[in-house]
């Protein structure tokens, strides 16, 4: 249901994509706990139902579900959400195929969700920020693989390196409007409850590559996202790595 902008004007509004689980859910929940009005953007109806089961029903959030790669869904968000103070582009997918096995369909799926949707969703809400004279924030959730390569991650790295370039260039375009654009690059983050038991051998290999021997947590990313938007007013075009020292070198 469309909401009256005047009823929300006193609250800060934050939009989080990929908020159905994992990192996105933790980010959205943290902003909600901090008193923001939060729009959870999720992919599936089942994710919306799970959120409604976990969070007490109140007037401080709304959930939209749909495909961010579809123009119709983006147009619906543009129509229903009047403005925002913060846009957190978190929605993403991955591809773990060897280079020669990556199909054009694989490539298109990955670039459409990881890169294209972030570009055009940002465009929609930047226009609203400028119109309403809001000195807001865009945070792009990137990856350590936006800075270094990895085996069997060619398509994924393209999108995350692209997100880093997008962050820097967009920050220059929007600086005259006081809108800040930054990115966060985590290392491996455990987002599924059964991940430790089902992938224990692979996780051990990954952990041994991290100097601090720790995985990033969704809560750490959520706290950093909030800190950047609410507490650092002279930071734009920057990247924060939460990678346990992985990209520092050997």
C-alpha positions as CSV (number, residue, x, y, z in Angstrom):
1,X,0.0,0.0,0.0
2,X,1.4,3.4,-0.9
3,X,2.2,5.5,2.1
4,X,1.9,9.3,2.6
5,X,5.3,10.8,2.4
6,X,4.4,13.3,5.2
7,X,3.9,10.5,7.7
8,X,7.4,9.3,7.1
9,X,9.3,12.6,6.8
10,X,10.5,12.6,10.4
11,X,12.0,9.1,10.1
12,X,15.1,8.1,8.2
13,X,14.2,5.7,5.5
14,X,16.6,2.9,4.5
15,X,16.1,0.5,1.6
16,X,18.0,-2.9,1.6
17,X,18.0,-5.2,-1.3
18,X,18.6,-8.9,-0.9
19,X,17.1,-8.6,2.6
20,X,15.5,-12.0,2.6
21,X,18.3,-13.7,4.5
22,X,22.0,-13.5,5.4
23,X,23.9,-10.3,5.1
24,X,20.9,-8.3,3.7
25,X,18.6,-9.4,6.5
26,X,21.1,-8.5,9.2
27,X,21.6,-5.0,7.6
28,X,17.9,-4.3,7.4
29,X,17.2,-5.6,10.9
30,X,20.0,-3.4,12.3
31,X,18.6,-0.3,10.7
32,X,15.2,-1.2,12.0
33,X,16.5,-1.6,15.5
34,X,18.1,1.8,15.2
35,X,14.8,3.4,14.5
36,X,14.8,3.7,10.7
37,X,11.8,3.0,8.6
38,X,13.1,0.0,6.5
39,X,12.1,-1.4,3.2
40,X,13.1,-5.0,2.9
41,X,13.5,-5.9,-0.8
42,X,13.4,-9.7,-1.1
43,X,13.3,-12.1,-4.1
44,X,10.7,-14.6,-3.0
45,X,7.3,-14.6,-1.3
46,X,8.6,-17.3,1.1
47,X,11.3,-14.9,2.3
48,X,8.7,-12.3,3.0
49,X,6.7,-14.8,5.1
50,X,9.8,-15.8,7.1
51,X,10.6,-12.1,7.9
52,X,7.0,-11.5,9.0
53,X,7.3,-14.6,11.3
54,X,10.6,-13.3,12.8
55,X,9.8,-9.6,13.2
56,X,6.9,-8.3,15.3
57,X,4.4,-6.5,13.1
58,X,4.6,-2.8,13.4
59,X,4.5,0.3,11.3
60,X,8.3,0.7,10.9
61,X,8.9,-1.5,7.9
62,X,7.5,-2.8,4.6
63,X,8.5,-5.8,2.5
64,X,8.5,-6.0,-1.3
65,X,9.3,-9.2,-3.1
66,X,10.2,-9.6,-6.8
67,X,12.9,-9.8,-9.4
68,X,15.3,-6.8,-9.4
69,X,16.3,-7.6,-12.9
70,X,12.8,-6.9,-14.2
71,X,11.8,-3.3,-15.2
72,X,8.3,-3.9,-13.9
73,X,9.5,-4.6,-10.4
74,X,11.8,-1.6,-10.4
75,X,9.0,0.6,-11.6
76,X,6.8,-0.7,-8.8
77,X,9.5,0.2,-6.2
78,X,9.8,3.6,-7.8
79,X,6.1,4.2,-7.5
80,X,5.6,2.8,-4.0
81,X,8.7,4.2,-2.2
82,X,8.6,8.0,-2.2
83,X,12.2,8.6,-1.1
84,X,15.0,7.2,1.0
85,X,18.0,8.4,3.0
86,X,20.0,5.3,2.5
87,X,20.1,2.7,-0.3
88,X,22.0,-0.5,0.5
89,X,22.7,-2.5,-2.7
90,X,23.2,-6.0,-1.3
91,X,21.3,-8.3,-3.7
92,X,23.7,-10.6,-5.6
93,X,24.3,-14.1,-6.9
94,X,27.4,-16.1,-7.6
95,X,28.9,-18.4,-10.3
96,X,31.5,-21.0,-9.5
97,X,32.2,-22.4,-12.9
98,X,35.5,-22.8,-14.7
99,X,35.9,-20.1,-17.3
100,X,35.2,-22.3,-20.3
101,X,32.0,-23.6,-18.7
102,X,30.4,-20.2,-18.1
103,X,27.5,-19.8,-20.6
104,X,26.1,-16.6,-22.0
105,X,23.0,-17.2,-19.9
106,X,25.2,-17.6,-16.8
107,X,27.0,-14.3,-17.6
108,X,23.8,-12.4,-18.2
109,X,22.1,-13.6,-15.0
110,X,25.0,-12.7,-12.9
111,X,25.7,-9.3,-14.4
112,X,22.0,-8.4,-14.4
113,X,21.5,-8.9,-10.7
114,X,25.0,-8.1,-9.3
115,X,25.7,-5.0,-11.4
116,X,22.8,-3.8,-13.7
117,X,20.1,-3.8,-11.0
118,X,22.3,-1.9,-8.6
119,X,23.0,0.7,-11.3
120,X,19.4,1.4,-12.2
121,X,17.9,1.1,-8.7
122,X,20.5,3.6,-7.6
123,X,19.5,5.9,-10.4
124,X,15.8,5.8,-9.4
125,X,16.5,6.7,-5.7
126,X,19.3,9.2,-6.4
127,X,16.8,11.2,-8.4
128,X,14.5,11.2,-5.4
129,X,17.3,12.2,-3.1
130,X,18.2,15.1,-5.4
131,X,14.5,16.2,-5.8
132,X,14.0,16.1,-2.0
133,X,17.4,17.7,-1.2
134,X,18.4,14.7,0.8
135,X,22.1,14.3,1.4
136,X,21.8,10.5,1.5
137,X,24.0,7.4,1.2
138,X,24.4,4.6,-1.2
139,X,26.3,1.6,0.1
140,X,27.3,-1.2,-2.3
141,X,28.0,-4.5,-0.7
142,X,30.9,-5.8,-2.8
143,X,33.5,-8.5,-2.0
144,X,37.2,-9.1,-1.5
145,X,36.8,-10.5,-5.1
146,X,36.2,-7.0,-6.2
147,X,39.9,-6.5,-5.5
148,X,41.6,-9.8,-6.2
149,X,41.0,-12.7,-8.5
150,X,40.1,-16.3,-7.6
151,X,39.8,-19.7,-9.3
152,X,36.5,-20.4,-11.0
153,X,35.1,-16.9,-10.3
154,X,35.7,-15.0,-13.6
155,X,32.0,-13.9,-14.0
156,X,31.6,-13.1,-10.4
157,X,34.8,-11.0,-10.3
158,X,33.7,-9.0,-13.3
159,X,30.6,-7.9,-11.4
160,X,32.4,-7.1,-8.1
161,X,35.3,-5.2,-9.8
162,X,32.5,-3.4,-11.7
163,X,30.8,-2.5,-8.4
164,X,34.0,-0.9,-7.1
165,X,34.4,1.2,-10.3
166,X,30.7,2.1,-10.1
167,X,31.1,3.2,-6.5
168,X,34.1,5.5,-7.2
169,X,32.7,7.1,-10.3
170,X,29.2,7.6,-8.9
171,X,30.7,9.2,-5.8
172,X,32.2,11.9,-8.0
173,X,28.9,12.5,-9.9
174,X,26.9,12.9,-6.7
175,X,29.4,14.8,-4.5
176,X,27.9,18.1,-5.6
177,X,24.6,17.0,-4.1
178,X,26.1,15.9,-0.8
179,X,25.2,12.3,-1.6
180,X,27.9,9.8,-0.5
181,X,28.7,6.5,-2.1
182,X,30.8,3.8,-0.6
183,X,31.3,0.1,-0.7
184,X,32.1,-2.8,1.8
185,X,34.1,-5.8,0.8
186,X,33.7,-8.9,3.1
187,X,35.6,-12.1,2.9
188,X,33.7,-15.4,3.2
189,X,30.6,-14.9,5.3
190,X,28.6,-17.7,6.8
191,X,25.0,-17.0,5.9
192,X,23.4,-20.5,6.0
193,X,22.9,-22.4,9.2
194,X,24.1,-25.7,7.9
195,X,27.2,-24.3,6.0
196,X,29.7,-25.3,8.7
197,X,28.7,-29.0,8.7
198,X,27.9,-29.4,5.0
199,X,31.1,-27.6,3.7
200,X,33.5,-28.1,6.5
201,X,36.5,-29.3,4.3
202,X,36.2,-26.3,1.9
203,X,35.7,-23.8,4.8
204,X,38.8,-25.1,6.5
205,X,40.8,-24.4,3.3
206,X,39.3,-20.9,3.1
207,X,39.9,-20.1,6.7
208,X,43.6,-21.0,6.4
209,X,43.9,-18.3,3.7
210,X,42.6,-15.6,6.0
211,X,45.4,-14.2,8.2
212,X,43.1,-13.6,11.2
213,X,41.6,-17.1,10.7
214,X,38.1,-15.8,11.0
215,X,35.1,-15.5,8.7
216,X,33.2,-12.3,8.4
217,X,29.9,-12.2,10.2
218,X,26.6,-10.7,8.8
219,X,26.4,-8.6,12.0
220,X,29.9,-7.1,11.4
221,X,28.8,-6.0,7.9
222,X,25.5,-4.6,9.3
223,X,27.3,-2.6,11.9
224,X,29.8,-1.2,9.5
225,X,27.1,-0.3,7.0
226,X,25.2,1.6,9.7
227,X,28.4,3.3,10.9
228,X,29.3,4.6,7.5
229,X,25.9,6.0,6.7
230,X,25.3,7.6,10.1
231,X,28.6,8.5,11.6
232,X,31.2,9.3,8.9
233,X,30.1,12.4,7.0
234,X,33.2,13.1,5.0
235,X,33.7,9.7,3.4
236,X,32.8,9.0,-0.2
237,X,34.2,6.9,-3.1
238,X,35.8,4.6,-0.5
239,X,35.9,0.9,0.2
240,X,36.0,-0.8,3.5
241,X,37.4,-4.4,3.5
242,X,36.3,-6.8,6.3
243,X,38.4,-9.6,5.0
244,X,40.6,-10.7,8.0
245,X,43.6,-9.5,6.1
246,X,43.1,-11.6,3.0
247,X,43.8,-8.9,0.4
248,X,46.7,-7.4,2.4
249,X,49.1,-9.9,0.7
250,X,51.2,-12.8,1.7
